[in-house]
């Protein structure tokens, strides 16, 4: 029922990408991986992926934008729902279960998280970003948490801009009357390692100022919840 799409330009994140998929307790799913850098080794990805059910790996030229890669993934998707997983973040075993429950309980075309946990690796600090946007309809959710009805994803599509395609997609969806719902912050964590590697560039200090929760090496057990 859910097609997960992960786009990546980083070879070393292969394990994280596959583990995020395998970790999900939600059973009716597939993973579509799209490599978006010319020098990435697709054979290594395919070799690892063949050991896991329902994983497909593709490679597009690095001239393609993130939005174009996502649109390609949507066209390849077999299921009714599309879930965008970022290659470097953490998705708990109950992430998809929580997301799909929200679709069944709301009239949203997009479900995600506007309030999120952020883990700053260098400081071993778990923070909360954008408080008080949980369990409600919102204007935007974090890009790494976007799950939408495939029909909506196909109709609206992601733009070809180099940055901000997630925001532009959601803005266009709202213009067309589609509603966006934010679940609570549990079960997802945006991982901050090197700020220069992220398409959304914001200093780690700003994250640390955004309501530090705790210093820990084990953030995953803290943020995981099955309600």
GIDA-V527108 format. One record per helix or strand of 3 or more residues. SS is the DSSP state (@ for helix, = for strand). FROM is the first residue (numbers start at 0). LEN is the number of residues. Records with the same first field share a line. If there is no record, write none. Layout:
SS: FROM-LEN ; FROM-LEN
This chain:
=: 1-7 ; 28-7 ; 54-5 ; 80-4 ; 109-3 ; 115-5 ; 124-5 ; 135-3 ; 146-3 ; 179-3 ; 187-5 ; 211-4
@: 10-13 ; 41-8 ; 65-11 ; 94-11 ; 120-3 ; 142-3 ; 149-7 ; 164-11 ; 194-3 ; 203-6 ; 218-5
